[in-house]
Amino acid sequence: MKKSITLSKNNGFVMIEVLVTALLITIGLVGFGGLMAHNFRAGHSSLLSTRATTLAESMAERIKANYTAAREGTAYDNLVTPGGKECSGICADGAAQAQDDLYKWSAMLGSELPLGKGKVEAQVKTLGSGVETKVFVISVLWDADKAGTTPTRCEPSQCVSLTVRM
């Protein structure tokens, strides 16, 4: 009895199927890896933005707590980090409290944001009724794109700006 081996036209077809499947799985995994990297960057950017908003609100609360110095004087006008001077114990007056606030805010910005900086600008606005009110614009900037520098202008992806009216 002779056994005969017959060759079919489909020889090697299974091997091509396996190679194509492996190629498709590889492409899918590379795409998934890219998607995960993008999601990680977006999540980190969102975290920094949330921290910056919290820090801006922190300074707004400090300004509101020192109402008289903020409303009547120039204690919180043109504050730029890093700066300020820490009070030892209780601050002597509203201006000293403003410098203490700036000092503590500077430390928080530096520790919670990459190259974090902030500034406070006071402006006098006239309302529709003719009444003048003081407005503080609090800006927090950071190095969102890891370029090694903090931006000088407020760009949406690396700056939070908050306005407080007194």
C-alpha positions in Angstrom: 0.0 0.0 0.0 1.3 3.3 -1.1 0.4 6.5 0.5 0.2 9.4 -1.7 0.7 12.9 -0.7 -1.4 15.4 -2.5 -0.5 19.0 -2.5 -3.3 21.5 -2.4 -3.4 25.0 -3.8 -3.9 26.3 -0.3 -0.4 25.4 1.1 1.0 28.4 3.0 -2.4 30.2 3.2 -2.6 29.6 7.0 0.8 31.1 7.4 -0.2 34.3 5.6 -3.4 34.5 7.7 -1.3 34.3 10.9 1.1 37.0 9.6 -1.7 39.4 8.7 -3.4 38.8 12.0 -0.2 39.5 13.9 0.3 42.7 11.9 -3.2 43.9 12.6 -2.9 43.1 16.4 0.5 45.0 16.4 -1.0 48.0 14.7 -3.9 48.0 17.2 -1.6 47.8 20.2 0.6 50.6 19.0 -2.6 52.8 18.4 -3.9 51.9 21.9 -0.5 52.8 23.4 -0.6 56.2 21.7 -4.2 56.8 22.9 -3.1 55.9 26.5 -0.2 58.4 26.3 -2.5 61.1 25.0 -5.0 60.4 27.8 -2.2 60.6 30.4 -1.0 64.0 29.1 -4.6 65.3 29.1 -5.2 64.0 32.6 -2.0 65.6 33.8 -2.9 68.9 32.2 -6.3 68.8 33.8 -4.7 68.2 37.2 -2.3 71.2 36.8 -5.2 73.4 35.7 -7.2 72.3 38.8 -4.3 73.0 41.1 -3.8 76.5 39.5 -7.5 77.3 40.0 -7.4 76.2 43.6 -4.3 78.4 44.2 -5.9 81.4 42.5 -9.0 80.9 44.7 -6.7 80.7 47.7 -5.2 84.2 47.0 -8.8 85.5 46.4 -9.8 84.3 49.8 -6.7 85.9 51.3 -7.5 89.2 49.7 -11.1 89.0 51.0 -9.9 88.3 54.5 -7.7 91.4 54.4 -10.6 93.5 53.1 -9.7 97.0 54.5 -6.1 96.9 53.2 -7.3 95.5 49.9 -10.1 98.0 49.4 -8.6 101.1 50.7 -4.9 100.8 49.9 -2.5 99.4 47.4 -1.5 96.4 49.5 -2.4 93.8 46.9 -1.6 95.8 43.7 1.1 94.5 41.4 2.1 91.5 43.5 4.4 89.2 41.5 5.8 85.9 42.7 8.2 84.9 44.0 8.2 87.6 46.6 6.7 88.8 49.8 8.0 88.6 53.4 6.7 86.3 56.1 5.3 87.8 59.3 6.6 86.1 62.5 3.4 85.6 64.5 0.7 88.2 63.9 1.2 90.8 61.1 1.4 94.4 62.2 -1.0 95.8 59.6 -2.8 95.1 56.4 0.2 95.8 54.2 2.4 93.4 56.2 -0.4 90.8 55.9 -0.5 91.3 52.1 3.3 90.6 52.0 2.8 87.5 54.2 0.0 86.3 51.9 2.3 86.8 48.9 5.1 84.9 50.6 3.0 81.9 51.4 1.2 82.0 48.0 4.6 82.0 46.3 5.7 78.9 48.3 2.5 77.1 47.3 2.8 78.0 43.6 6.4 76.8 43.5 5.7 73.5 45.2 2.4 72.5 43.4 3.0 73.7 39.8 6.0 73.2 37.5 7.7 76.7 37.5 4.5 78.1 38.9 4.3 81.9 39.2 1.5 84.3 40.0 0.5 87.9 39.9 -2.2 90.1 41.3 -3.2 93.4 39.7 -5.7 95.8 41.1 -8.0 97.9 38.8 -10.6 100.5 39.6 -13.8 99.9 37.5 -16.8 102.1 37.2 -20.1 100.3 37.3 -23.1 101.3 35.3 -24.5 103.3 38.2 -21.3 105.4 38.4 -20.1 103.7 41.5 -16.4 102.8 41.5 -15.3 99.4 42.7 -11.9 97.8 43.0 -11.3 94.6 41.0 -8.3 92.3 41.5 -7.2 90.1 38.6 -5.3 87.0 39.9 -3.3 85.1 37.4 -1.5 81.8 37.9 1.0 80.7 35.2 3.0 77.5 34.9 5.2 75.5 32.5 2.5 73.2 31.0 4.6 72.0 28.0 7.8 71.4 30.0 9.8 73.8 28.0 11.7 75.0 31.1 10.2 78.5 31.1 7.0 80.0 32.5 4.9 81.9 29.9 4.7 85.6 30.2 1.2 85.9 28.7 -1.9 84.1 29.9 -2.5 81.2 27.5 -5.5 78.9 28.2 -3.5 75.7 28.5 -1.0 77.1 31.0 -2.7 79.9 32.8 -5.7 80.5 35.1 -7.1 84.0 35.6 -9.6 84.9 38.3 -11.3 88.2 38.9 -12.4 89.3 42.4 -14.5 92.4 42.9 -14.5 94.2 46.3 
